[in-house]
C-alpha cells in the first residue's frame, strides 16, 4: 500500500510567541506542545514531514551578533538560518521522540539540514521587503546602510529595520534523502525557516542574503515528494473572509478558483493569510489533493473534517 504523506508547516512563533522571552526552557516546553499536535497526524495514518518557521529565533540571533560584533565576527544571514534549523530541529526532534515513546509509536525522528535553491535573477533581489532582526535608530540604520550596504526601512513607527529579499524557492537539494527517510517511516523535520537559500553560480551552490517564505518552501517540498495532504498550522481555527468585520464568514471548504477570487478581492493580506493561500494554490495546481489550514488546538477535529478550512481542486 502506498504511503500517505502529509507535510505540516507552522511558524517559529509557535515555539517563541511574542508574550514570552524566548528562553531555551520556554521553547522546549512549546516544542512538547507542538509535538502533541504533530502526533495527531501520525495517528491518522500519515507519514509526516514537519516544516517550521524561524522568524523570532533568527531575530534573536541577529541581536546577539549585533551586540557582540566588536568581539566575534558576524555570520551571514544564510548561516543564521542554518544555525536555527539545527537548534529548533533539536528541540522538535527531542520532543517528538518523547511523544512517540509515550504513545507507543515506532517512528524515528530525523532533522535534515535543508538547502533550497532560488533564482539569482528573481525580482525579489531588486526589491527587498522582508524585515529581519532588531529595531535600530535612524542614525545607526543609515550608518549600516553605508558601511554594510543594508537596505533599511522605517517599520510601523517602532524604529528602523533591515529588509532582505524573499525569493521564490525553486528546488530542494535534499529532496531524495527526505523521500528515502519517509519510505523508512521516519518523521522528518526539513526546510526549517524556509530552507538555507542558495543560488547556483559557476556550477557551485552559494549562500545568499535572503529569507525564503516558509509556507512557499513547504508547498514546494510537498509537491516534490508527492504529498497527499498539506497542512498549514496558524493562529486561527479557520480561514475567514471579511476577517475582523461584523459580517465575518468562516470557510469550511473552498476550491482553488474560490481562493483565487477571494485573493483578488483583497481578503487575504500579504502579511498574514496571503502567503498561506498562495502556497495552498501552488500545491493543488501541481496535483496535490487537499490543503488544510487550521490551528494546532483544532487539528484533531479538523483532520476528522469537523473544523479547519480545506482547499481542494
N, C-alpha and C positions, 0 to 999 in steps of 0.2 A: 504493500500500500504506500502511495506517495506521501511524503511528509508534508503536513500543512505548516507553512511558515508564517509567522507574524513578526513584523517589525514594529517596535513600540518606541516612540520618541517622547521625551519630557525635558523640560527646561532645567537649567542649572539652578534656578531659584527654588526648585523642589528640594534641593539639598541645602541651599543657603537663601532662605526667604529674607525679605527686606527687614523684618522685625527682629532678626537675630544678628548677633555679632559675626558669626561665621567661624566659630572655633571648630577644631577637628572633632571634638566631642559632640557638638551640635550636628555637624554634618554626618557623622557616623550614625547618630540616632535617626536622623532623617532618612539615611540610606536604608535602615532597617524597615522604616515605614514604606518606602518606595518598593522594597523587595517584596513586601506582602502583596502589593498590587500586581507586580510582575508575575508572581507565582500563580495568580488567578488565571493568567493567560496560559501558563503551562498546564494547569488543571483542566483547561478547556481543550486540551489535545493539540496544542501548537508547539512547534519548535520556535524558540523565541530569540530574537536579536534585539538588543537594547541600545538605543542611541540617546545620549544625554547632552544637555547644553552645558555651557561653562562660563556664561557671562559674568556672574558675580565673582567666580573664582579667578578668572583671568584679570578682572578689575583689581582684586586684592593683590595678586602677584605683581601687577604693574605698579601699584602703590608701594609695595615692599621694595621693588627695584629702584623706584624713583627716590625713595628715602635713603637708599644705600648706594646711590650712583657714584658717590665720591670714593667708596671703598671697594665696590665689586662691579665688574663690567656688566652692563645691561644686556639682557638676552633679546634677540629679535622676537617679534610677535609670534611667528610660526613655532618657535621653540617654546614659548609660553603655552601655546595650545597643546603641544606635545606633553609638556610637564603636567598640565591639568588633566589630560587624558589619563596619565599614569596615576595621579593622586585620586581622582574621582573613580577611576576604574578599580583601584584597590579597595576603596570604601564599598562600592557596589558589589564587587566580587565577594568580599568577606561577608557582607550582609546576606547576599543571595545564597551563599554556601550554607550559612546558618539556617536560613529559611527552608531550603531544600531538605536539610537534615531533619528539621523539626517536622516537616510534612511527609517524610519518608520517600522523597523523590531522589532518583539516582543520578540526575543530571550533574555533569561537571560545569563549572562556570569559568569562562576564559575572557580576558580583556585583550583586544587586539589594538596595538598602536596603529592607527589607520591614516593613510596618506591619500589625499583627494586632489585630483588634477583639475586645474582651472585653465582657461584660455588666456594667454598673456595679452590678447587683443580684446578681451572683454571690456565693454564700455564702462563697467564699474570702476576700472582703474583710472579713468579720466574724471570720474565724479564720485569721490569717496563720500559715503553717507553714514557709515556705521560708527556711532560713538563708542569709544572704549576707554577704560581706565578712569583715573580720578578727575575731579574738577580742579582747574587752575585759575589763578588770577589772570587778568588780561595781559599784564606785563610779562608774566612768566610764559604764557602761551605764545605771545608774539616772539619772545626770545627763542623758544623751542622751534618755532616756525622758521626762523632764520638759521639757527645752529644745526638743526636736525632735519629740516625740510618737512616738518609736520604740517598737515592741514588741520587747522583748529577752527571751531565754531562756538558761538555762544549757545548754551543749552538751557532753555527754559528759565532764564534768569538766575540760575544757580552757579554760574561760572562758565569757564571755557573748557572744552574737552577736545581731545584729538579725535578725528574721524578717519576711518580707513576704508578701503574698498571692500565690497561684499560681492565677489564674482559668483557666477553660476557654476556649480560643480558639474564636471563632465565625465569623470572617471574615478573609480576607486581601485587603487593598486592592489589591495589585499583581498579583492573580491573572491578569488578562487580559494584562498585559505579559509575565508569565512564560510564559504559553501561547504568545504570539507568538514569543518567543525560542526556545522549544523547536521550534516549527514551522520555524524557520530553522536548526535543527541546532546551536544553541549549547548548551554545558554551562553550566547556570545554578546559581549559588550564591544561595540565598534563605532567608528565615526564620531567619537566624542568631540563635542564643541563644533560639530560640522566637519571635522577632519583637519589634518595638518595641510594647509594649502600649498601646493607646489605647481610650478609650470615646467614644461619640457623645453630646455634651451640647449642647443648644440648636443642633442642626444642625452642630456643629463637632466635629472629632476632637481629643481632648485626651489627652496622655500621662498615664499613671498609675504610681504607685509599686508595681510588681508585677513578677513574673517568670513567664513562660509556659513550661510544660514543653516542652522541645524535641521530645520524641517525639510528644506530642499535637499540636503545631503541624505536625510533619512529616506525621502521619496526615491532618490536615485538608487540608494542601496536596496530598497525594497524591490525596485524594478529589476535591478541587475541580478539579484539572487532568486527571482521568481516567487516573491512573497504572495500569499493569498490575501492577507489582511494587513493593513497599515493602520496602526493606532497612534493617535496624537493625543497625549495627555496634557491638559491645560487647566486653567483655574476655574473654569465654569463647567457645569454638568452637560450642557448642550450648546450648540451654536444657535444664535438668535439673529433675527432681523429686527430693525428698529431698537437695537440694544440701548438700554438706559432711558427709553421713552415709555410713556403710558401705554402705547399700543405694541409693546414688545411682543414678539412671537417666537417661541422656541421651535426649533426644527427637528423633527424625528428622522426623516429620510428625505434626501434631495438627490436629484440627478446632477450630472456634470453640467448639463445645459442650464439647470436652475442655479447652480453655483456660479456659473459664468454671468448669468443675468443679474444676480444679487451683487456680484463683484462690480459689474459695470455701473450699478446704481449707487455704489459707494457704501454698501452695507458692511464691508469687511475692511477696516482701516489698515494701512500698510504696517503700522506699528504694533498691531495686536493679532487679529484673526486673519488678516490678509495673507501673510506668508503660509499659514497653515492650509488655507483653502487652495492657494496656488499649488502647494506641494501635493495636496489630495488630487487635484485635477490632473497634474502630470502623471501621477501613479495610475489613475483609472484609464487615462487616454493611452497609456503604454501597455494596457492589457490587464491591469490589476482588477481584482474582483470587487473589493469594497474598502472604504476607509471609515474608521470610527474615531470621532472626536468627542472626548468627554473628560471628566476629572478623575483623579485616582480614586477618590472616595466612591464614585459612581460606577467604576469599571466593572465590578462583578455583575451588577444589574444590567449594564449596557451590553456586556458580552452575551446576555440572555435576551437581547433585544427588548429590554424593559427600560431603557434610558439611553442617553447619549444621542449623537447625531451620526447617521450613516450617510455616506456619499457613495452613490452607485452609478454604473454606466447609464 
